[in-house]
Amino acid sequence: MRIPAPAAFLDRDGTIIVDRNYPSDPSEVRLVAGAAAGLRALRQAGYLLVVITNQSGIARGYYDADAFHRVQRRVEELLEAEGVRLDGVWFCPHHPEFSGPCDCRKPALRLFRQAAETLSIDFGRSVFIGDRAHDVEPARTLGGRPILIRSRAENDDGVPAGVEVAADLPAAAALAARVPSG
């Protein structure tokens, strides 16, 4: 049995790659400026790199799971060219208005728990990083530190209590590398 390790639970679209609203074409994938550096810093700080992403474009019929996987392969190719390897990727293909309720769409916890079981993750030592509140909300239930990347205008309207804020992924990695006070 492996000793549980901390993970950086990361959103993909808008956090690691430029959010193109329902990305389905691998040729359009672009890394967010500084994303690879931020991921390298998280790895160096001892975190597993785990992507948990909502992909409602599948439920909406904009693309299928195969298109998601093609885009994800491109993301991983771009990251590998920058010296970054992800430890795992989990995605939710649902949206309540199109496919009904599910237990995997963030902020639901199923995908986080699957990742933890597969990779032997210690939630309490983990960080939850994303550009929307629902990306970091699971930290409230599971433990760990929520870090919101302030890359969306919606983030200007109040940050949930207890959530740290970073300008971008490198800044989030710097926060994650520090031992929290308190």
N, C-alpha and C positions, 0 to 999 in steps of 0.2 A: 504494500500500500504506500502510495506517495504521500509525502508531507504536503498539506494544503499550502498553495502559493497565493500571493496576491495577484489580482488581475486589474488591468485597465479595461473596463467595459466601455466600448466606444461606439457612438453612432457613426454611420458611414456618410450619408449624404448631407453636406453642409459642414461636416466636421473633418472628414478625411478627403473627400472629393467635393469639387464644386457642385452645388445642388442645381441640377438642370431640370428639376420637376419631372419626375418619372423617367429616370435615365434607362434607356433600352438599347442604345447604340454604343458599343465599346469604343468606337473611334472618337466619341465626344467626351470621354472620361478625362478629367484633368484633376490632378491633386490640388488641394487647397495649399496656398503658399505656406511653407513651413511645416506642413503635415508630416512629411517624412522625418524631419529633424525632431519634431515633437514625439513621434513614435519611437525613434531611436533613443531619445532621452528617457522615455517611459521604460523601455526595455533595460537600459543601463541602470535605472533605479530599481530594477528587480521585478517589474510587472510582466505578467503574461499579457499579450495583446489580443483581445477578444472583441469582435464586432457583433453587435446586436442591432439589427435594422428592421424597421417597418417598411414593407414594400407594398403599399396599398394599390400601386399601379397594376399589380397582378389581379387583385379583386375587381378593379375598375375595368379590366379588359384592355389596358393600354399596352401591355406586354405579358409574356408568360414566364414561367419559372426558368425555362431554358435561356431566355433573354437575360434574366437576372443573373444567371450563372456565367453567361458570356461577359457581361459587364463586370461581374466580380472577378473573373479571371484577369481582365484588363487592369483592374485596380491592383491586384496582387502582382502583376507584371511590372507596373509602374513602381510599386513599393519595393519589389525585389531589386530593381535597377538602382534604387537608392539605399540598398542594404537593409531593408526591413522585411521581416517575415511575420505574418499573422499566425497566431496559435489556433484560431478558430473563428468561424463566421456562422451566425444563426440569423435566420430571417423569418418574419411573419408576412405571409402573402394575403392577409385578410384586411378588411375594413368593415366595421359594423353596419354601415349603410348599404353595402353591396353584397357581403357574404355572411352577415350576421355576427353575433358576438363570438369572441374566442378568448382563450386564456394565454395567448402568446404575443398579442399586440402590446408594445410598450404603452403604458407603464406596467402591464401585467408581468408576472414573474416567471412564467414557465421556461422561456428561453434562457434566462439567467440561471435558473436551477439546472437546466440541462447542461449548460456550459460548465457549471461548477461540478456537476457529477462526472462529466467526461474528462475534465482537466484537473480535478482536485483543487478547487479554488477556495480560498478563505475570504468570504465576503467582508468580514470585519476589517481586513487589511487592504481591501480593494478600493478603487476609485471608479466613479461613474461619470463619464465625460460625454457631453453632447451639446448641441446648439438649441435645444428645446427643453422645456421643463420636464416633459414626459421621459426624456432620455436619462435624466438624473434622479427622478422620483423613486425608482426602486431602491436607492440607497437608504431611504427612510425605513423601509421594511426589512431589507436584507442586511443592513449595516454598511459600513464603508463611507467614503467621502464623495458627495456630489459636487461636480465642477461644471458650471455652465459656461460655454463659450459664447461670448457676446458678439455674434456675427449676424444676428437677425434683428430687425427693428422691434419685433415683438418682445425681445429681451429687455428693451428699455423700460417697459411697464412693469416694474416690480420684479424682484427676484425672490423666490420662496425663501422663507427663513431657513437658516442653516446651510444655504447653498453658497459655495465660493464661486467667484466670477473671474474668468480669464479672457483676455483679448483674443487669443487664438490657441491652437494646440500646443505650440512650444511653451506658452505661458501657463497653460493647464498642466503640462508636464513638470514645469518648475514648481508649481504648487504641490503637485502630487509627490514630488521628491522630498519636500519638506515634511518633517514630523509635525503634525498638528499640535497646537498648544491647547491646553485645557485639561 
